[in-house]
Amino acid sequence: QVQLVESGGGLVQAGGSLRLSCAASGRAFSTYAMAWFRQAPGKEREFVAATKWSGTMTYYADSVKGRFTISRDNAKKMVYLQMNSLKPEDTAVYYCAVMTYYSGSYYYEANYDYWGQGTQVTVSS
């Protein structure tokens, strides 16, 4: 069983910052990439950011480029999302996900194998 546990969500004013963390645990599993997605009320889940587990490649949705930074700690099998200059439209439940083997585009949730339960981020105006 693979478990992903997100933390760090909360309520913040517009312009503020939050740092999300995601810890992976459980049986040994391969990790090709980890990512963050989000789902706002009444909307579909959307890609936010991804990082390959080796090397330095990262990928971001246009809506968060320049404001959010994804990073990882391979030894601890953790991934982080530093969110700065938050906007009310960033309000959503944020999920982390693992792609165990290369399955295609990092932007599509169907290519990820394991998901966390999510952490709520609320940005007030």
DACORNOR-V750098 format. One record per residue. N is the residue number from 1. OMEGA is omega in radians with two decimals (none if undefined). Layout:
N|OMEGA + N|OMEGA
//
This chain:
1|3.10 + 2|3.12 + 3|3.03 + 4|-3.11 + 5|3.11 + 6|3.05 + 7|3.06 + 8|3.11 + 9|3.13 + 10|3.14 + 11|-3.13 + 12|3.09 + 13|3.08 + 14|-3.08 + 15|-3.13 + 16|-3.08 + 17|2.99 + 18|3.05 + 19|3.09 + 20|3.07 + 21|3.08 + 22|3.14 + 23|3.11 + 24|3.13 + 25|3.13 + 26|-3.08 + 27|-3.13 + 28|3.11 + 29|3.10 + 30|3.10 + 31|3.07 + 32|3.13 + 33|2.99 + 34|-3.02 + 35|2.97 + 36|2.99 + 37|3.07 + 38|3.11 + 39|3.09 + 40|-3.14 + 41|3.10 + 42|-3.12 + 43|3.09 + 44|3.07 + 45|-3.09 + 46|3.12 + 47|3.06 + 48|-3.08 + 49|3.10 + 50|3.07 + 51|3.00 + 52|-3.07 + 53|3.03 + 54|-3.11 + 55|-3.01 + 56|-3.06 + 57|3.02 + 58|-3.07 + 59|-3.10 + 60|2.94 + 61|-3.12 + 62|-3.06 + 63|-3.09 + 64|-3.13 + 65|3.13 + 66|3.13 + 67|-3.10 + 68|3.08 + 69|3.08 + 70|3.09 + 71|-3.08 + 72|3.01 + 73|-3.05 + 74|-3.08 + 75|-3.13 + 76|-3.06 + 77|3.11 + 78|3.05 + 79|-3.06 + 80|3.02 + 81|3.06 + 82|-3.08 + 83|3.13 + 84|3.11 + 85|-3.06 + 86|-3.13 + 87|3.10 + 88|3.14 + 89|3.03 + 90|3.12 + 91|-3.08 + 92|2.89 + 93|-3.10 + 94|-3.11 + 95|2.95 + 96|-3.05 + 97|3.13 + 98|2.95 + 99|-3.04 + 100|3.07 + 101|-3.10 + 102|-3.05 + 103|-3.11 + 104|-3.04 + 105|3.07 + 106|-3.01 + 107|-3.05 + 108|-3.06 + 109|-3.13 + 110|-3.11 + 111|-3.12 + 112|-2.97 + 113|-3.09 + 114|-3.08 + 115|2.99 + 116|-3.11 + 117|3.09 + 118|3.06 + 119|-3.05 + 120|3.00 + 121|3.12 + 122|-3.12 + 123|-3.12 + 124|-3.11 + 125|none
//
